[in-house]
Amino acid sequence: MIGNDRKVAVIGSGVIGAGWAARFLLNGWDVSVFDPDPSAGKRLMRVLDNARVALPGLSDMSVPREGRLTTTRSLEEASAHACWIQESIPERLDIKKKLISDLATLVSSDCIVASSTSGFRPSVLAEGSPIARQVMVCHPFNPVYLLPLVEVVGHKQTDPELLARADRILSELGMRALIIRKEIDAHVADRLMEAAWREALWLVRDGIATTEEIDESIRLGFGLRWAQMGLFETFRIAGGDAGMQHFLEQFGPCLEMPWTRLTDVPELTEDLVKSIASQSDAQSSHLSIRELERIRDGNLVAVLRALKGRNWGAGAVLNAHDAVRGQSEPDEFAGPVRTVSRAVPLDWTDYNGHMNEARYLQAFGDATDRFMEIVGCDAEYIAAGNSYFTVETHIRHIDELLAGDSLVIDTICLQGEPRKMKLFHRMLNETGDLVATGEHLLLHVDLQTRRTSPARPRVMKKLGRIAEFHSRLDPPDGIGRAVGQRP
Amino acid sequence: MIGNDRKVAVIGSGVIGAGWAARFLLNGWDVSVFDPDPSAGKRLMRVLDNARVALPGLSDMSVPREGRLTTTRSLEEASAHACWIQESIPERLDIKKKLISDLATLVSSDCIVASSTSGFRPSVLAEGSPIARQVMVCHPFNPVYLLPLVEVVGHKQTDPELLARADRILSELGMRALIIRKEIDAHVADRLMEAAWREALWLVRDGIATTEEIDESIRLGFGLRWAQMGLFETFRIAGGDAGMQHFLEQFGPCLEMPWTRLTDVPELTEDLVKSIASQSDAQSSHLSIRELERIRDGNLVAVLRALKGRNWGAGAVLNAHDAVRGQSEPDEFAGPVRTVSRAVPLDWTDYNGHMNEARYLQAFGDATDRFMEIVGCDAEYIAAGNSYFTVETHIRHIDELLAGDSLVIDTICLQGEPRKMKLFHRMLNETGDLVATGEHLLLHVDLQTRRTSPARPRVMKKLGRIAEFHSRLDPPDGIGRAVGQRP
């Protein structure tokens, strides 16, 4: 049994397993799935459909070709040649232990055997297993194809090399492994959630607030803070210049106050279950679970991309993923330069159901930024006080693009003078058809005076060379047009 | 004492009081502040500076003129003629009760007396006060000028009319009042936070995770979910088609499991305080509190605007606020039509420190949408399968705009035929200087076939009338230009 280095076996394809399958597949891995439930296949396809629309556009560059998906009829078939087993079966210790025991004879000795468990400690799962050193917890968050966090927990016998490899692979999948050094039931995030959940159950039971009011109290207030900073950094700010020690001294006494009911756990009586279920229906039953899923994904993509623009938190994870994928440096400029290669993000579409007009200019702006970078007007050059400002733009919108569609932009330099640069971008769809053109005049500026200035020699040299190469090309169709002009 | 219907007295201008002052001021209220702390004035100005950059751009229309800010030297001076007192002094019951007692002779009988307390119940604050019927809790979330949530809690004696008025005013301030029907220590949101906070203290104390790791476990995972749905709606999705009752039956048993430490509260020993403070330093001390505040605000604006684009959660609150502000319907078309009037949002700026080029087209796109609406191509018309698609665009970027700057767009209709509409937008800054022009050719389309079609008579009639009026105007400078063409 030799492990293929990009093949994962996903065991159990509920909402978590299916999410893992999507995350691996859309990052170019081959995925074999085993789930004895007859409805598993349909659910897997639904999750994959959602992921295909939402995930590729989180990246600002081209994504790998999708891997091969196989659904199998046995654990043996699924795990053959896999270098990673991801277990996502129900939260029952007996069946999880049984699975690990069954895997012992099926996997190679360098295969990662990871459990998605929300609660069990890895040492409990691995107890008595001959493959104990391969067993770890990799606990993701739903939807797995969008949220970056994975809690990675080893136990005493877990091979540190396998933990390090898991860390590296998760990062290649655009995820962030949070290595938990000391195992504990429910790891870290779920303990925080469980605490809030128990308090929420009390609030409903005591008739203080309905499920909807509790959700509003989260998403209109501290939920917005927690999406980007978390608990401690938020409180650090609240503490002000005096720092965290001061904050703790000030708010410490609250621990003595009756501010939570969490000295005890409410009993989930039949009445309480009914009351929560009917409040939840009142809050959300006008939307089906599928609709809620799609709404959630659209919201998460918008929020994640907002944080990406800020290079902060989960957005910084996305940027790091793009950076690892890297961009090829064009080594010759005889033809147009490929400056953008990406998918249309969910949040770039509008009420007409297609990519909004302003996003065409955003993509052309990205193409211009990339071209600037290629000629040497990079972050360092800009930090030194030099940049280009666009002063005039002409766009032809020739065809539509939908969320998830691929697009590329090829750029020609029409003019490259010390103070002036003229670019012509051609945007093409997946099949190579022209969907838009952009023509842009940029001036080189001194960021101090905000006035035009000549480009530095290093930039000028490269720009001049490309402009000269491109002057030999046939002028592309659509140059120099005014709006509405007859062709 | 007659209350001015748009004057608030802010008592205590710490980070919460200053946030309230900013929220009221930037929504056009007069604000008088009283805080005996000599450093209060400086802090107030810092919060106001942050708010002026961040808040106006949350709206997609023009915001009211800022109210008048007065800092006063006494409670009496501050509360004169106020119709709303907002108390945000330290969390000590004795001084809060003393303040309410002092206010009794200073406020009119229809003045709202609201406390920002995180923990105390309003009946405790109002106990024995002659103005008990005016006392309520209005508990906001930091930063008050950005987060929409306010927990509004009355007690038995609170006048329902005053509660209803508070609800209405908070909504005018762009906030969402969550009316808590049954008072309880720490209200709702802080109880959930306090539960998570106590669990987090255990995790640090037990050496499971550092403050930074706990923050990562939140903001890379469930924090992103909670920013847009909350706890119950998220779990409803996880429960799938079987509904919330099924979810509870499945996960109920976890309540018996040792998944939180919250049967007891950790003691804040000196060691634990030091350990948290030093972990927090390791995590965040490379940034000052001011820097963290600005980063947080930028992140929140980006996340809030992302949710606004989705019309969901906190974003739906922002849209509702815009809708209440309303847009004036132009009643005659002899001159250009004012189609946009707004501030530049924080997330519209780029590495050059000014509004990014794509946002010019976004603003022109909004102007086009507004013009379409004016001629009758509104949501209903689009839902019926008709719309306009932009096919060609020309932009001149003439001057820069910075975050928080005001801009307006005036639109001229250059052409209004059954299948074709040509618009010319002029973008002006606060002082009326031209900062950009946009020329756009749009085709009327059938959204079913995605091909051109003639506009319906109702739209054509209005469009034709405006085009005729505008044909009598002097043609604006810059029409019909190609990129780089000599003037």
Interface residues (C-beta under 8 A of the other chain):
Chain A: V15 G119 F141 N142 L147 P148 L149 E151 R176 L178 I180 R181 K182 I184 D185 A186 V188 A189 D190 R191 L192 M193 E194 A195 A196 W197 R198 E199 A200 L201 L203 D206 G207 I208 A209 T211 E212 E213 I214 D215 E216 S217 I218 R219 L220 G221 F222 G223 L224 R225 W226 A227 Q228 M229 G230 L231 F232 E233 T234 R236 I237 A238 G240 D241 G243 M244 Q245 L248 E249 G252 C254 L255 E256 M257 P258 W259 T260 R261 L262 T263 D264 V265 P266 L268 V273 K274 I276 A277 Q279 S280 D281 Q283 S284 S288 I289 L292 E293 I295 R296 G298 N299 L300 A302 V303 L304 R305 A306 L307 G309 R310 W312 G313 A314 V317 D347 Y351 N352 G353 N356 E357 A358 R359 Y360 L361 Q362 F364 G365 A379 I382 S387 F389 T390 V391 E392 T393 H394 I395 R396 H397 I398 E400 Q415 K422 E439 H440 L441 L447 R450 G480 R481 A482 V483 G484 Q485
Chain B: V15 G119 F141 N142 L147 P148 L149 E151 R176 L178 I180 R181 K182 I184 D185 A186 V188 A189 D190 R191 L192 M193 E194 A195 A196 W197 R198 E199 A200 L201 L203 D206 G207 I208 A209 T211 E212 E213 I214 D215 E216 S217 I218 R219 L220 G221 F222 G223 L224 R225 W226 A227 Q228 M229 G230 L231 F232 E233 T234 R236 I237 A238 G240 D241 G243 M244 Q245 L248 E249 G252 C254 L255 M257 P258 W259 T260 R261 L262 T263 D264 V265 P266 L268 V273 K274 I276 A277 Q279 S280 D281 Q283 S284 S288 I289 L292 E293 I295 R296 G298 N299 L300 A302 V303 L304 R305 A306 L307 G309 R310 W312 G313 A314 V317 D347 Y351 N352 G353 N356 E357 A358 R359 Y360 L361 Q362 F364 G365 A379 I382 S387 F389 T390 V391 E392 T393 H394 I395 R396 H397 I398 E400 Q415 K422 E439 H440 L441 L447 R450 G480 R481 A482 V483 G484 Q485
